[in-house]
Amino acid sequence: MPIDIGTIEAIFRYPVKSMRGEQLAAATLGWYGVEGDRRLAFRWLNERGGFPWLTAGKLPDLISFTPLRREDGNGDGLPTHVRTPAGEEMPLFSEALAQEIERRYGPAVQMTHLRHGIFDEANISVISSATVHEIGRLAKRSTDIRRFRPNIVVRSIRAVPFEEDQWVGGVLRFGEADDAPAVAVTMRDLRCPMVNIDPDGGSLAPEVMKACVHANENYAGVYGTVTRAGQLAVGQTIILHPRLPASTKPA
């Protein structure tokens, strides 16, 4: 039977991979995730194989760059400029911005736009605030939820840390209507050192990832894929349609 698990506490998107994200009151959930999420990234020009994208795991400073949208921009909702940590605004695809990144990092990079997004595992990430609070308690610090770079933050009725693990294989429906947007939960989110990076200053706190490892084998939150597009909004009810046991699956 469907289970009411809570409500949407917050919605985030990250227009440029590993740069500062933005918190939204509402968003469109499309077939390729939250509209405008991770559609841009810096690509290493000399990459010969493997993962081609520059992330804050390699350059923590990247998280302090802020994508900006000007009113006379591109018309597709994507950022047009980036504010550097020093406060200077540069056009998104400018040579000046690429050189600023190269000055901090070294190898040559180029801003790249992929229409369907640039994701590590899946195009939607979900985490409960109870999980984040527990990690903060174990790390003995106030843990900013932005460290975990989720798309959807769940305010859970049960408020049990890491309950997201139990959602894998099920479907999350956002809203009461039968045609409400929905996400199939495909896997647990195995965390990387990104969680150690302060989302405001870029300083490192390795105790955060250590707490994830100690508490839940380094998993925190879940990934999913969109099964029904629609509108998300803070406060929306979240219904879990659990995975059926093998013996009870309909013929």
Order of alpha helices (4+ residues) and beta strands (2+ residues): beta-beta-beta-beta-beta-beta-beta-beta-alpha-beta-beta-alpha-beta-beta-beta-alpha-beta-beta-beta
